[in-house]
Amino acid sequence: MELEYWLGRGVEAFREWARTYGEFAAHPATAVGETACEVAFAELTARLRGSYPFFHPCYAGQMLKPPHPVAVAGYVAAMLVNSNNHALDGGPATSAMEEEVVGQLAEMAGLADHLGHLTSSGTQANLEALFVARESRPGTGVAVSAEAHYTHARMCHLLGVPVYTVPADDRGRMDMGELERLLSTGVAGTVVATTGTTALGAVDPLHRIVPLARRYGVRVHADAAYGGFFRLLADGKADRKADRKADGEQAPVAPETGDALRAIAQCDSVAIDPHKHGLQPYGCGAVLFGDPDVARFFRHDSPYTYFTSRRPHLGEISLECSRSGAAAAALWLTLKLLPLTPGGLGAVLAAGRRAAVRWTELIGASPYLEPYQPPELDIVTYYPAPPGSSPPRLSRVGVASKEVMHRGMNAKEDPVFLSVARVTAPAFTARHAGAVADGDHTHVLRSVLMKPESEPYLERLHRRVEQLAKASWPAPRGCGR
Ligand SMILES: *Cc1c(COP(=O)(O)O)cnc(C)c1O
């Protein structure tokens, strides 16, 4: 797939379509000179060099990677039209594509029936789900795990809904005993379960949360913004291509994780971000509801839209107004070529997942690194190991982790880009009993291996990080190392 070629084809197709409407003159007010454009464009591209190389496997930090070239080509082709998927008046062609891709996402999630739409982000998708939760269960609060994305507390604050935090277990998953204790008090009308937390990639046990919540008449929202696409790996059978690559390796996610991901099908609402693991540029989240009747909560009228059709407009079932039709077109084209199957998009996720498992093995075998916890999806957490057999002291773990990150990204030669996650002292000692808790929190290293290219690059990444870790452990006062 040659991006240059397909970008050109998009421009050509637009011009061809435009010509069917006949000639008209461009207005001089919008004219820009070629030379001025040359200068300004050069400045733009130079300034973009100030970014981190998200496209390269030496970038193993946050949840960032470029969109697939197919998504870029689809986006540009549709952006030239610049349709607005708020209403069918603004984007008839791309609204139809949006309905199709939302149907595909709902099918992947396993929802028997659905109402849904794309959003500009996972935050917006979660906001809409929490808004419907508030309207459906007036006067009650929302239960979220301590490891849930901070957006839930912010959005609940915005909606005027109380938040109840449920502690997480020693793998970063919602603690079921604590959840039951909370639900038995009757204060929560909705549970937010995260299937793939942002920090650790931990998957809350949704298959146990749903029946528990039902017993108490409580709604369940799955925040699958990050992890939703791992549903493609939940049935244990990797695609044949991936199988060959993995050489008989087992199911790409653990059976319990698969159970949790399959339980998304029973949730009242789901947030899922195609701009996280769906190969899309930013501006593409999605919210899905199991009960199409929740449309009643969105009902509103507009004096200047909704004229061209009696069919419901996407804006009539969403809180956002203007929304990119190009985002729908980009996802539509991507899913045509990399469908939501284990062998389609699933093969992309499976490579990152295998890389995470393999790297954790290498880290476990290294004298210079220690896994923080085993990865449940494709996020690896680890820290520089103290020398010899001395126990890790939390203050030093944090200093050493940040040192590795900074040295890696500032290296003139062979840079490597990692990220850190803040973890509490009880969370750390729950995973590493011998650790010395000399503070209330520390930082560990975190690498999101969301690019399939991380898999073949892994040995090199590991060697480089190991080298940095070796030099990073702070020497105790008085004796150098
Ligand atoms: C990324 C993320 C969000 C927020 O989504 P945005 O698209 O960044 O607004 C919410 N929840 C989880 C679990 C996420 O990973």
The ligand as an SDF file (V2000), in Angstrom:
LIG
                    3D

 15 15  0  0  0  0  0  0  0  0999 V2000
   -7.6510    6.3620   26.5570 C   0  0  0  0  0  0  0  0  0  0  0  0
   -8.6660    5.9530   27.5480 C   0  0  0  0  0  0  0  0  0  0  0  0
   -9.7580    6.7800   27.8830 C   0  0  0  0  0  0  0  0  0  0  0  0
   -9.8880    8.1710   27.3380 C   0  0  0  0  0  0  0  0  0  0  0  0
  -10.1090    8.1510   25.9690 O   0  0  0  0  0  0  0  0  0  0  0  0
   -9.6390    9.3580   25.0210 P   0  0  0  0  0  0  0  0  0  0  0  0
   -9.8960    8.8450   23.6680 O   0  0  0  0  0  0  0  0  0  0  0  0
   -8.1980    9.6230   25.3230 O   0  0  0  0  0  0  0  0  0  0  0  0
  -10.4940   10.5390   25.3740 O   0  0  0  0  0  0  0  0  0  0  0  0
  -10.6950    6.2890   28.7550 C   0  0  0  0  0  0  0  0  0  0  0  0
  -10.5640    5.0670   29.2990 N   0  0  0  0  0  0  0  0  0  0  0  0
   -9.5450    4.2500   29.0180 C   0  0  0  0  0  0  0  0  0  0  0  0
   -9.4680    2.9050   29.6490 C   0  0  0  0  0  0  0  0  0  0  0  0
   -8.5490    4.6690   28.1320 C   0  0  0  0  0  0  0  0  0  0  0  0
   -7.5000    3.8670   27.8860 O   0  0  0  0  0  0  0  0  0  0  0  0
  1  2  1  0
  2  3  1  0
  2 14  2  0
  3  4  1  0
  3 10  2  0
  4  5  1  0
  5  6  1  0
  6  7  2  0
  6  8  1  0
  6  9  1  0
 10 11  1  0
 11 12  2  0
 12 13  1  0
 12 14  1  0
 14 15  1  0
M  END
$$$$
